[in-house]
């Protein structure tokens, strides 16, 4: 066996590893759309196309056991992923023998969709806690009647702006307990929490109930999709935000969060212990800042990842790639960190801590998070500037290949650029017209740089757009949208029900039914450690 190949392990052995509760990075290296068709419950989607961009954040410890999964016919993806990981220093690499098909043949559950553990957890909480809900028609009647109420949309602002319940205020999940006392100071104000579908509505409403607010609280049944299916109009492009947190509101929120954290057994951590854990190469450590993206950018601890609390609970597998890892949560006053930690404990994460006086020690780092990208070191490739590329395209001397995901490509790309999946290079370049030069681009140019040697294997001259498509935009050059030129199928992304151009309502109903059915499926699977407060 090559030192860079993955050792095959049987499905039964892998299931035992998951059940043991030790550290494990279970990575599915297929494109997201393929992953969403069927995968293991706790598999983390890490497409080969994006592996270098995300691996350091998702799996920071090089000695952690890594198990790669894919379909039975995806041995090539597994081999290439194992080779890259070994080159980056990962030393314990295995793969599921026979792929997802072998897992299913062994009698184990295969799940469709994305962020399944988090979504299943939301459904579990509703079943276990009997979280109150309100149908769309009833809510519409209350709104029309002028009822004293607030509708709180618990999604990130970007999602809220796509579509929202008329009049709803954007309050992402971890912000709810933090801000509720200033949003609804009167006890007789009805509070309704919504998201696009179900889980974030449920977790958000239950957070407020557990916090002991005096208001009547309910989750909007089936969220904005349920509202649309009931025949009601949605607003788009809104930016309503809650008021600033008052001193009294913060004091009450701190007390509520501390009570819930104590009930869940959330532990605190001091900076000295954190420093010791940073030096411990025998355990994986995730330092997670659960404040808003704006607060994170204004100043955060070195090494902390941006992980806004509501989304950390909703999509844990997007941030944490190692089961059984240590999770240390950070915010400025403890409210959002304690609320988020309490939910992670109920999800089955056993080593969850809140950092005391989190932002008080040492200088803070300003700016957005920039992931370390292994493989870039020493990688040289020829580049062109946006204006040089524009001249080449006008003269029909270059074909442009865009390695952004297909959702981003549809929203805007260089005119004439071809959408392509990096993991399928160089074979997919055969769809391009014959030109003297192929120029690769990606959102910031990083993925394009990584892919340049792969594309050059076809034998054509390859260059990279310096700064990627962002630099093209910044130069004021033209952008077109739509799926205008595709060298690959768009199975690289999971298509959300509200992304579809046709049959949207049917897709929404199917999706909502899928969420409800997750409770029974996780019960059959048997590997989740969900628990709920009494």
C-alpha positions, -999 to 999 in steps of 0.1 A, spaced: 0 0 0 13 34 -9 21 56 21 -2 82 6 -32 59 0 -62 55 23 -66 23 42 -100 7 36 -122 0 66 -155 -19 67 -188 -2 74 -193 -20 107 -159 -9 119 -166 27 109 -199 27 127 -181 15 159 -157 44 155 -186 69 153 -203 53 183 -172 53 204 -173 91 207 -136 96 201 -122 122 176 -130 114 140 -130 135 108 -155 118 86 -152 136 52 -172 131 21 -152 143 -9 -179 144 -35 -194 176 -48 -222 189 -26 -251 180 -49 -238 144 -51 -233 143 -14 -269 155 -8 -283 125 -27 -271 101 0 -245 102 28 -237 91 63 -254 111 91 -222 126 105 -203 129 72 -189 164 66 -191 176 30 -157 185 18 -156 183 -20 -122 176 -36 -127 208 -56 -125 229 -24 -104 206 -2 -74 230 3 -97 260 9 -114 244 39 -93 216 53 -72 236 77 -103 252 94 -124 220 94 -97 196 105 -69 216 122 -50 187 139 -29 166 114 -29 135 136 -67 131 139 -82 99 124 -96 108 90 -121 86 71 -129 95 36 -163 86 21 -179 88 -14 -198 66 -37 -186 31 -48 -176 45 -82 -156 74 -67 -124 57 -60 -105 83 -80 -118 111 -58 -108 92 -27 -73 85 -40 -67 121 -50 -80 134 -17 -58 110 3 -27 120 -16 -34 157 -10 -41 151 27 -9 131 32 11 158 14 -4 183 39 8 162 69 -23 142 78 -10 108 90 -40 86 98 -61 83 66 -87 56 59 -117 52 36 -150 35 38 -146 2 19 -173 0 -9 -185 36 -3 -219 47 8 -234 17 -11 -216 -7 12 -228 13 43 -264 9 31 -259 -28 22 -247 -33 58 -282 -22 70 -272 13 81 -291 45 74 -282 68 44 -294 104 46 -302 129 19 -299 167 21 -273 189 38 -267 199 74 -287 169 84 -275 164 121 -285 200 129 -318 199 111 -326 165 126 -318 180 160 -343 207 155 -371 182 147 -360 161 177 -364 192 200 -399 199 187 -409 163 194 -392 162 228 -402 196 241 -436 201 223 -424 235 211 -455 256 204 -461 265 167 -485 287 149 -498 281 113 -493 307 86 -530 314 83 -534 321 120 -504 344 120 -518 363 90 -550 368 108 -533 381 139 -512 405 118 -543 418 99 -561 423 133 -533 445 145 -523 422 174 -495 433 197 -468 411 183 -433 408 168 -421 384 141 -384 376 145 -366 360 115 -338 339 130 -317 335 98 -286 355 88 -293 389 72 -283 376 37 -310 349 39 -335 373 54 -331 397 25 -340 370 0 -375 367 15 -392 375 48 -426 376 64 -440 411 61 -429 432 90 -405 406 104 -373 419 121 -340 401 114 -326 385 147 -303 356 140 -307 326 163 -281 333 189 -292 369 192 -327 361 203 -322 357 241 -296 385 239 -320 410 224 -356 399 233 -360 421 264 -355 452 243 -375 439 213 -405 429 233 -404 446 268 -441 441 274 -451 406 286 -483 406 266 -465 410 232 -468 378 212 -434 366 198 -433 345 167 -399 331 155 -394 320 119 -368 307 94 -370 294 59 -384 261 70 -385 245 104 -354 239 126 -342 274 133 -378 285 140 -380 256 166 -346 262 182 -352 300 183 -386 297 199 -375 271 224 -345 293 233 -368 321 244 -391 297 262 -361 281 281 -349 316 289 -382 322 308 -395 352 289 -430 361 301 -443 365 265 -462 339 246 -437 324 221 -443 302 191 -425 290 160 -440 298 127 -450 264 113 -429 257 82 -414 292 81 -414 314 51 -420 284 28 -452 276 48 -462 312 45 -457 311 7 -475 278 4 -505 293 23 -508 319 -5 -494 349 13 -469 375 -1 -434 378 11 -412 409 13 -378 409 -4 -347 430 1 -356 442 36 -329 451 62 -349 456 95 -326 451 125 -334 450 162 -326 479 186 -293 480 205 -291 460 237 -298 481 268 -281 477 301 -312 462 316 -318 440 287 -282 427 289 -285 420 326 -317 400 321 -302 381 291 -271 372 311 -291 358 339 -313 338 316 -283 324 296 -265 315 328 -295 295 341 -298 276 309 -260 269 307 -261 256 343 -290 232 334 -271 219 304 -238 215 322 -219 240 301 -184 246 315 -163 277 315 -126 280 307 -99 305 316 -72 319 293 -44 299 309 -61 266 302 -69 277 267 -33 285 261 -23 250 273 -49 234 250 -36 254 221 -2 236 227 -19 201 230 -13 183 198 -32 152 210 -67 169 209 -85 189 182 -95 224 193 -120 248 177 -121 283 190 -155 297 178 -165 333 179 -204 333 179 -209 371 176 -221 388 145 -198 389 114 -194 427 120 -183 423 156 -159 395 146 -143 418 119 -140 446 144 -117 425 166 -114 388 175 -89 365 192 -61 351 171 -70 317 158 -108 321 164 -131 311 136 -162 332 128 -192 310 138 -224 331 144 -243 312 170 -275 305 152 -257 292 121 -233 271 143 -262 252 157 -280 251 123 -250 239 103 -224 226 127 -207 205 100 -199 237 80 -175 248 108 -165 218 129 -151 189 109 -140 166 138 -164 146 159 -154 146 196 -133 177 194 -130 204 220 -152 234 213 -145 267 230 -171 295 224 -164 332 225 -184 364 227 -181 397 245 -205 392 274 -212 354 275 -249 355 265 -246 342 230 -218 318 238 -237 302 267 -269 299 247 -251 284 217 -231 261 240 -262 248 257 -276 237 223 -244 221 213 -244 201 245 -279 189 238 -268 180 203 -243 156 219 -211 175 219 -195 166 252 -165 189 254 -181 224 250 -167 254 270 -173 291 272 -142 313 275 -143 336 305 -136 373 298 -130 361 263 -120 393 247 -101 408 276 -67 391 271 -42 402 246 -45 422 214 -74 415 190 -71 408 153 -91 430 130 -106 420 97 -124 390 81 -111 355 86 -86 343 60 -81 306 60 -47 290 57 -46 272 23 -21 243 22 -7 237 -12 -3 274 -21 32 275 -7 57 275 -36 30 272 -62 38 293 -92 16 300 -122 14 327 -149 -13 353 -144 -31 379 -164 -47 412 -152 -84 418 -158 -77 443 -186 -53 419 -203 -79 392 -201 -106 414 -216 -83 421 -246 -76 384 -250 -113 375 -249 -122 403 -274 -95 389 -298 -108 353 -293 -74 343 -280 -85 330 -246 -113 308 -232 -122 316 -196 -130 288 -171 -148 298 -139 -143 274 -110 -168 291 -87 -197 269 -76 -226 269 -100 -249 289 -77 -223 318 -76 -217 314 -114 -254 318 -121 -254 350 -101 -226 367 -121 -195 357 -141 -172 371 -168 -191 372 -201 -185 340 -221 -168 322 -191 -174 285 -189 -186 270 -156 -165 239 -147 -160 217 -117 -124 217 -105 -124 180 -95 -132 171 -132 -102 189 -147 -88 185 -172 -113 162 -189 -141 188 -189 -119 213 -208 -128 194 -240 -161 213 -240 -143 246 -246 -136 262 -280 -101 258 -293 -81 289 -283 -44 295 -277 -49 300 -240 -72 289 -212 -76 314 -183 -89 301 -150 -108 323 -125 -125 317 -92 -141 342 -67 -107 355 -53 -84 335 -76 -72 311 -50 -90 280 -63 -79 289 -98 -42 290 -87 -45 256 -71 -62 242 -102 -37 256 -128 -14 225 -128 -44 202 -131 -58 221 -161 -24 222 -178 -23 184 -179 -45 187 -210 -16 202 -228 -30 237 -234 -14 269 -222 -30 279 -189 -29 312 -170 -48 325 -140 -68 357 -136 -49 377 -109 -73 384 -81 -101 363 -97 -136 374 -106 -136 400 -77 -107 418 -94 -126 417 -127 -156 433 -109 -134 459 -92 -120 469 -125 -156 479 -136 -157 453 -163 -190 437 -176 -206 408 -157 -233 385 -171 -256 361 -152 -273 328 -158 -260 294 -167 -247 306 -201 -218 282 -208 -215 249 -188 -187 224 -192 -202 203 -164 -234 193 -148 -245 216 -119 -244 188 -93 -217 207 -74 -243 224 -51 -274 213 -32 -304 232 -47 -326 248 -20 -364 245 -26 -366 283 -31 -337 283 -56 -357 265 -83 -371 282 -114 -399 257 -118 -420 234 -96 -410 255 -65 -441 248 -44 -438 210 -49 -401 212 -40 -410 232 -8 -436 206 3 -412 177 -3 -385 195 16 -407 202 46 -419 166 47 -383 155 46 -374 176 76 -403 162 96 -393 126 87 -358 131 100 -369 123 136 -377 87 126 -346 83 105 -322 93 132 -339 70 156 -333 41 131 -297 53 126 -289 52 163 -256 71 163 -269 105 174 -265 115 210 -293 141 211 -309 150 244 -334 176 256 -339 195 287 -366 181 309 
